Structures are given as structure tokens and as C-alpha cells.
């Protein structure tokens, strides 16, 4: 029986099915709307670094055929075949998207879904409706992403703009094919007789060598036999408007009349732009980029200032490009090392965050005080593990930070982790948390305390500097003032070096209380380069 996912739900593929040769079907429709359904193969930085892994109507498969576009079948508007064990190591995410080709918006679509079928049996389905969107013209439906193992996430996030905007968001470029139109217009005049047109369809059928490839997934996917003709009309329907096509990131330049692609496809432009006012040497690259005006000008930079006015907008955008908001379709998204964004519209679970940690937000978000209760305050005061929290609810995105600390999102899936309350910035309210006692001798109060988090959700841990993660071995020790977190299954033993003789004389090491960790393979500790 298929599992019904809601927006924001995630699961390991191995928990859904033992198979790796999967069928992905997408059903989306709306009155008078035409859709382009694509798959983006992204690298570890969630960028389209290899345009051969942008699978759409003009590029129906990847080089090694680990991702194939199958066409409409079995009631699906579009379908794909994904063979996970054949995907190259440089591909870390497959993002399935739907964009409107032409006028319209996603609020007009009817009930739709994205589903995964393994061996002819549907194993998971994420359903959505147009009421979940407004004026967006694209939607990121679901992701296969690699995190130790392949997992699936129901995204359902609307995206302003169409296929062009999605390409730019993933680091691709949009190719303008204006000169291709007259060539296509001349083709019909070249074959006026109907006799020449008649053999064309018969030749067109065998000319598609993909026809024997399309039925290949049919037995394993359980799809109907009418798979071969389905991709043909799909390609014919989209044969004319070939406006968007992926391009390899170019190290070249973009002429000044077209500054729009500069922020996305020209990473080298900002340094050149910044060198012009102070250095005459970079004038040569600018002379090569621009047609004549820059090439005719000697190294005199003041004469080139008027020529640089049209590029000022592009230069400003390029300078701000590295700092733009990052939207990955996930509930928790790091914007940089010190700033974390949480999308409250995904998952439907409130977020508990440290009071005053919100630096900005978008949408309609409510912030309320989260009290620990009388007993919780007593325990928090007695153990030093009291957390002053606020509850964040609503539909929008909240950006969290505190004192420039490095932030790390840790996703729990039924397991547990121990973190000091001082190192916790925010977490999903679905997680259970309680104070845990670490007993020992020779330390003030006779014990240390920490917070233990368990369940399914994400916790944001803050550190001073970049931490290091070590596996737990019988000889793993850590300073209790530098330890940040450890797996809850680890056994913690106090290793105290406090001795009367050592304390009676000055000059001791200062390492008085250490923690020794023991546990089975797979346990870990997190240590920061800083002592609290």
C-alpha cells in the first residue's frame, strides 16, 4: 500500500522499497494550461554544474541513462525512470519540477501528485492542489537527495517565474534561439509535395531509436504497452518553443547589451568590474568583451566611465549575487555559516527558537512565548539547562542567528542526540527533549547535565568556530567545556583529575574535568575549538 506524504515529509528510499530501479510519475493539469515537467540533476552545491543532467523534452535522458524521460502513460502527465545505483557520484540531488509554458499561474491547477512506483507497485504518493499556491508559475514537486543514502522529500514549493527562472536558480543559463526560427520556417517550403510528407511519418517512427528503450522499463514498472507513442506527441508539442536550453557554465563574457545573464552565468565579472576604477590593466578584457568602444579606448579609464554605465546595474547585481537568499525546497536551509532559514509552510510543525534569535522573516508569521512550566523552570534553574524559547507559527520563512555563531542543522529520524541547552538555537516542536544527568565524582554538585533530544525532526546546533566530529572509541576523551554534542547511545563517564595535592600548588594543567565516551560503532561526539 502506498504511503501518503504531506509537504515536507522525508524518508529513506530503502524504507519505501528495496529496489533502486524506480518509476516516477507526475500528474498535473489545469484548464487551458500547458506544463513542462523536468528533472534537474544537481551537484553537492545544488547547482546544475553539468547541463547533461537537465532532463526535459529536448534532452530525454542522461549520458549513462540513469535518468530517462518516458512521456505520458498510466494516467500520469509525465513519467521518468530513475536508476539510483547508476547515478554518477557528482549528482547529489534530483529535483522534479513543473513549470507553466505560457500564461497562467499555479493557483489554477487542479488536484495533482508525484508518485514513486517500484516493480509495478506504487510505494509513495505526494498529492497537492492549486489552493496551496498563488501567482507562482513553477513548482518544485519532490526531490531524490543523497544524504549517506538516497532519500525522497515531498517539497511542493512554488517558485516565481517559469522554466527560465528555475534554470537560473540552479545555476544554468537560458539560450535565446531567435535565429533558429527562420531555419525552421524554411523547412516546410523545402518539402511541398504531399508525397514527400507521407514517408516522413513512416520514417519518423523507426528514426526514434528510443522506442525500444522506452518499453524497457515497462515490465518492471508495470506501465501499459502504449508507452512508445506517448513520448512522440510530447516531443512534437514542444518541438517549436525551444526557448530554454541548458548551457555549460561559460568562462567567457556577455556583451553589455545583454546584462541579464551576467548575475547567473558570469561569476568572473564582479572582480573585473571592481578593478576598472583603480587599474588600467583590466581594460584589455573589457576591450575584448565589448564590440568597439572599449577596444578603441587606450588605457584611460575616465574615458571608459560612460561606457560602463549600462553595466553598472549588472555589476551591482553580480556583487550582491553571492549573498542572495538560498531556496532549496527544504524546510531548513543554511544561508551561510551563521544564518539559518526555516520555511514554516513545509511540514506543518511549529518551530521553537531561542528568544531574540529572529533576525528577519517573510510572510505571515506569529511569535509567541513558550513557557517551560513551573516544574520546567525549577529543573532548568537547578541544572543550568533552562532554555528561553519562543514558538514560531504561520506561513512564511524565518531567518535565525545569534552572536555570529556557526549553525548546523542536525536531522533526527527516530534517533537521539545530547546537546547542552546553551548550544541549541532552534528545533522542531515535534522533537521530545528532557534534561539528562551525567553522574560522576570529584566535580561540583556531583553531576553534569545536558539536554537530550529524540524523535523525528531537525535541531539547529550552534558552535564557536568550525567543530570536529569524532567517532567514539574506548579512548575518546573530551573537555567538558569544549564538548558540544554526542549521540545519545554513547556511554559517558566522568574522568576527573582533581586531586588535593595538585590543587594545593599553583601551576597545574587546568584540565580538571574530562568526559570519556564509550559506545558501539556509529556513535560520535562533536567538539568545538572553544571552551565555554
Residue, then its C-alpha position, 0 to 999 in steps of 0.5 A: x500500500x502506498x504511503x501518503x506524504x504531506x509537504x515536507x515529509x522525508x524518508x529513506x528510499x530503502x524504507x519505501x522499497x528495496x529496489x533502486x530501479x524506480x518509476x516516477x510519475x507526475x500528474x498535473x493539469x489545469x484548464x487551458x494550461x500547458x506544463x513542462x515537467x523536468x528533472x534537474x540533476x544537481x551537484x553537492x552545491x545544488x547547482x546544475x554544474x553539468x547541463x547533461x543532467x537537465x532532463x526535459x523534452x529536448x534532452x530525454x535522458x542522461x549520458x549513462x541513462x540513469x535518468x530517462x524521460x518516458x512521456x505520458x502513460x498510466x494516467x500520469x502527465x509525465x513519467x521518468x525512470x530513475x536508476x539510483x545505483x547508476x547515478x554518477x557520484x557528482x549528482x547529489x540531488x534530483x529535483x522534479x519540477x513543473x513549470x507553466x509554458x505560457x500564461x497562467x499561474x499555479x493557483x489554477x491547477x487542479x488536484x495533482x501528485x508525484x508518485x514513486x512506483x517500484x516493480x509495478x507497485x506504487x510505494x509513495x504518493x505526494x498529492x497537492x492542489x492549486x489552493x496551496x499556491x498563488x501567482x507562482x508559475x513553477x513548482x518544485x514537486x519532490x526531490x531524490x537527495x543523497x544524504x549517506x543514502x538516497x532519500x525522497x522529500x515531498x517539497x511542493x514549493x512554488x517558485x516565481x517565474x517559469x522554466x527560465x527562472x528555475x534554470x537560473x536558480x540552479x545555476x544554468x543559463x537560458x539560450x535565446x534561439x531567435x535565429x533558429x526560427x527562420x531555419x525552421x520556417x524554411x523547412x516546410x517550403x523545402x518539402x511541398x509535395x504531399x508525397x514527400x510528407x507521407x514517408x516522413x511519418x513512416x520514417x519518423x517512427x523507426x528514426x526514434x531509436x528510443x522506442x525500444x528503450x522506452x518499453x524497457x522499463x515497462x515490465x518492471x514498472x508495470x506501465x501499459x504497452x502504449x508507452x512508445x507513442x506517448x513520448x512522440x506527441x510530447x516531443x512534437x508539442x514542444x518541438x517549436x518553443x525551444x526557448x530554454x536550453x541548458x548551457x555549460x557554465x561559460x568562462x567567457x563574457x556577455x556583451x553589455x547589451x545583454x546584462x541579464x545573464x551576467x548575475x547567473x552565468x558570469x561569476x568572473x565579472x564582479x572582480x573585473x568590474x571592481x578593478x576598472x576604477x583603480x587599474x588600467x590593466x583590466x581594460x584589455x578584457x573589457x576591450x575584448x568583451x565589448x564590440x568597439x568602444x572599449x577596444x578603441x579606448x587606450x588605457x584611460x579609464x575616465x574615458x571608459x566611465x560612460x561606457x560602463x554605465x549600462x553595466x553598472x546595474x549588472x555589476x551591482x547585481x553580480x556583487x550582491x549575487x553571492x549573498x542572495x537568499x538560498x531556496x532549496x525546497x527544504x524546510x531548513x536551509x543554511x544561508x551561510x555559516x551563521x544564518x539559518x532559514x526555516x520555511x514554516x509552510x513545509x511540514x506543518x510543525x511549529x518551530x521553537x527558537x531561542x528568544x531574540x534569535x529572529x533576525x528577519x522573516x517573510x510572510x505571515x508569521x506569529x511569535x509567541x512565548x513558550x513557557x517551560x512550566x513551573x516544574x520546567x523552570x525549577x529543573x532548568x534553574x537547578x541544572x543550568x539547562x533552562x532554555x528561553x524559547x519562543x514558538x514560531x507559527x504561520x506561513x512564511x520563512x524565518x531567518x535565525x542567528x545569534x552572536x555570529x555563531x556557526x549553525x548546523x542543522x542536525x536531522x533526527x529520524x527516530x534517533x537521539x542526540x545530547x546537546x547542552x541547552x546553551x548550544x541549541x538555537x532552534x528545533x522542531x516542536x515535534x522533537x521530545x527533549x528532557x534534561x539528562x544527568x551525567x553522574x560522576x565524582x570529584x566535580x561540583x554538585x556531583x553531576x553534569x547535565x545536558x539536554x537530550x533530544x529524540x524523535x523525528x525532526x531537525x535541531x539547529x546546533x550552534x558552535x564557536x568556530x568550525x567543530x570536529x566530529x569524532x567517532x567514539x572509541x574506548x579512548x575518546x576523551x573530551x573537555x567538558x567545556x569544549x564538548x558540544x554534542x554526542x549521540x545519545x547511545x554513547x556511554x559517558x563517564x566522568x574522568x576527573x583529575x582533581x586531586x588535593x595535592x595538585x590543587x594545593x600548588x599553583x601551576x597545574x594543567x587546568x584540565x580538571x574535568x574530562x568526559x570519556x565516551x564509550x559506545x558501539x560503532x556509529x556513535x560520535x561526539x562533536x567538539x568545538x575549538x572553544x571552551x565555554 
